[in-house]
Amino acid sequence: MAEDKFTAIIVGAGPAGSTAAYVLAKEGHEVLLIEKGAQPGSKNMFGGRMYCHALNRIIPNFWEEAPLERPVAREIITLLDGDQSVSVSCQDLTWTRPPYHSFTLLRAEFDAWLASKAEEAGAMVACNIRVDDLLIDSGRVVGIRAGEDEMLADVVIAADGANSVIAQKAGLAQMFAPHQVATGVKEIIELPPETISQRFQLDGNNGAAQLFVGACTKGMQGGGFLYTNKNSSSLGLVVNAAELQRNQYRLPDLMEDFKTHPHVAPLIEGGRVAEYSAHLIPEAGLAMVPQLYGDGIVVVGDAAGFVLNLGYLVRGMDFAIASGEAAARAVMAAKSQGDFSRQGLGIYRKILKESFVLRDLEFYRRAPEFQENPRLFQTYPRLATAFASRLFTVDGSPPVHLLQKILREIKESRLGLSRLAIDGWRGATWL
Ligand SMILES: Cc1cc2nc3c(=O)[nH]c(=O)nc-3n(C[C@H](O)[C@H](O)[C@H](O)COP(=O)(O)OP(=O)(O)OC[C@H]3O[C@@H](n4cnc5c(N)ncnc54)[C@H](O)[C@@H]3O)c2cc1C
C-alpha cells in the first residue's frame, strides 16, 4: 500500500482545493485532488467576482492565461423600495489595469482552469468521484473512502465547500444552524456585449458589479447582485436561510419578482436565461469557523467558513485561495518535521493569522452581527429612497431646507434619532 500513499488527498476541486493541490504539486509532492462533479467547477456557483490579490501571489499575472470575463471598473450599490431606488456608483479605471483589482468570471471555466494548473504541476485529478468517508486509524485521519475504494495519505485536506461533510466526519465541525448560512440563487442571462456595456456605461470590456438591498428580499436579511460578464450578466439573490424559513418564502419566487422589478428589468431586458443554479453561503464569519485541523486533516475555504460578507462586498474566493495555499504550506512544514499530528499541523493557524484570512475575519468579527439588524433591509432603504425622492421633487409645495427634509423622513420612518445614531456608529466602527 505504501506506493499508493499520497502526501495529501484533497477533497473538492473548487478554488481552495485546486490551489492547495497546485502549491503542493509544484513543490514535488504526491497529491490527489478528488472532485465529485464531472469536471472541476461543473457543480460550483458564486455571485460573480473574484478579487485578484490572492491568486496573483501564487500564479503571477494569472489574468494572461485564466478564463476571465471582465475587469470590474464600476461598483454600484442600489437601495430598492417599490417604485423608488437610490444608487451610489463608483468608477475607478486603475482597477482595470495590471495588477487588476477584481474580475468577473464563470466558475465552470475558471475552476476547470485552476484544476488544470494543479494537474500540469503534477497533481493527479480524479473527477466524478464522491468521497464518502474518512479512514481513521487510532483517532488519526489516514485517508479517504470513495465507494469501494480506499486511498491513503499523510494528510487529507477538506476543501469540500459549505457544510463540509468531511470536516464533520473528522469531528472538527458541526452541521451549521440556519441563521449562519444564506441560500443563493443565480441566473446567467445572455446579452450582446455592447448592450451590457451601454447599460452600465462601460468602456470596452470593462465590467460592473451591482448590489441591491431592500425590496428585492422583501426586507429579509440578504440582497441581490448583478455582475456583468462578456456576453452575459449574472443576476441573483442571497437570503439568510433562517429568515427564508421563518417568512415561508420560496427563493425562486423572490427571484422572479426581482427580475421583474422596475429597476432591475431594464438591465436584463431582451436577455436569454442560459443557466440557473443555487448554493449555500456560510456567512456567520468567525462564529462558524470550525476546528481548522486535527490529526492528519486540515480544513480550507468554505468548509472552514472563510467567507466575508460586509453588505457592500462579498469575499470568498480570495479566502479560499489563500487558505488553500496556507494548508499546502502547513502540510509541507509538517512533512519536513515528519509530524502530521494535530500538533505538527498547528502551523496552519499561524500561517492563516499571518495572512489576510484570519486577520480580516477577526477585524470584521462584528460584521455578521451588524447584518442581523432588520432595519438595514427594511427601514434604511425606504428612508433613503424617500429622502432622495423628496430631494428631487418639485411640485409647488412650500420649500424646506435639507435638514428639515431629513428630519421629516426620519420622523415618518419612526426610526428615532438614537437608533439611527447607534446603527450609524456600529456601521462606521464594525464594517
Ligand atoms: C450566491 C453566492 C454568491 C457568491 N458571490 C461571491 C463573489 O462574488 N465573490 C467571492 O469571492 N465569493 C463569492 N461567493 C463565495 C464563494 O463562492 C466561495 O467562498 C468559494 O467558492 C469557496 O471555494 P471552496 O473551494 O472552498 O468551495 P467550493 O467552491 O464550494 O468547492 C467545493 C468543491 O468540492 C466538491 N465536493 C464537495 N463534496 C465533495 C465530496 N464529498 N467529494 C468530492 N468532491 C466534493 C464540490 O463539487 C466543489 O467542486 C459566493 C457564494 C455564493 C453561494
The ligand as a Gaussian input file, in Angstrom:
#p B3LYP/6-31G(d) Opt

LIG

0 1
 C      -24.671000      33.009000      -4.228000
 C      -23.204000      33.143000      -3.917000
 C      -22.532000      34.293000      -4.309000
 C      -21.170000      34.430000      -4.050000
 N      -20.516000      35.514000      -4.552000
 C      -19.175000      35.616000      -4.397000
 C      -18.449000      36.645000      -5.046000
 O      -18.976000      37.421000      -5.841000
 N      -17.111000      36.735000      -4.789000
 C      -16.451000      35.844000      -3.972000
 O      -15.244000      35.974000      -3.791000
 N      -17.131000      34.829000      -3.377000
 C      -18.454000      34.682000      -3.579000
 N      -19.122000      33.630000      -3.019000
 C      -18.386000      32.691000      -2.166000
 C      -17.509000      31.733000      -2.988000
 O      -18.279000      31.125000      -3.987000
 C      -16.922000      30.657000      -2.104000
 O      -16.328000      31.266000      -0.983000
 C      -15.884000      29.812000      -2.820000
 O      -16.443000      29.133000      -3.895000
 C      -15.289000      28.779000      -1.853000
 O      -14.429000      27.920000      -2.547000
 P      -14.164000      26.449000      -1.994000
 O      -13.126000      25.859000      -2.899000
 O      -13.886000      26.491000      -0.556000
 O      -15.548000      25.686000      -2.128000
 P      -16.446000      25.354000      -3.445000
 O      -16.216000      26.368000      -4.496000
 O      -17.801000      25.148000      -2.927000
 O      -15.824000      23.978000      -3.935000
 C      -16.041000      22.766000      -3.243000
 C      -15.805000      21.624000      -4.210000
 O      -15.864000      20.399000      -3.506000
 C      -16.603000      19.452000      -4.281000
 N      -17.097000      18.449000      -3.336000
 C      -17.985000      18.639000      -2.324000
 N      -18.173000      17.491000      -1.632000
 C      -17.373000      16.558000      -2.221000
 C      -17.127000      15.175000      -1.965000
 N      -17.727000      14.520000      -0.938000
 N      -16.279000      14.522000      -2.794000
 C      -15.657000      15.156000      -3.834000
 N      -15.860000      16.457000      -4.117000
 C      -16.689000      17.158000      -3.314000
 C      -17.685000      20.311000      -4.946000
 O      -18.264000      19.690000      -6.071000
 C      -16.878000      21.565000      -5.301000
 O      -16.236000      21.446000      -6.554000
 C      -20.483000      33.437000      -3.308000
 C      -21.161000      32.277000      -2.910000
 C      -22.496000      32.118000      -3.237000
 C      -23.191000      30.849000      -2.847000

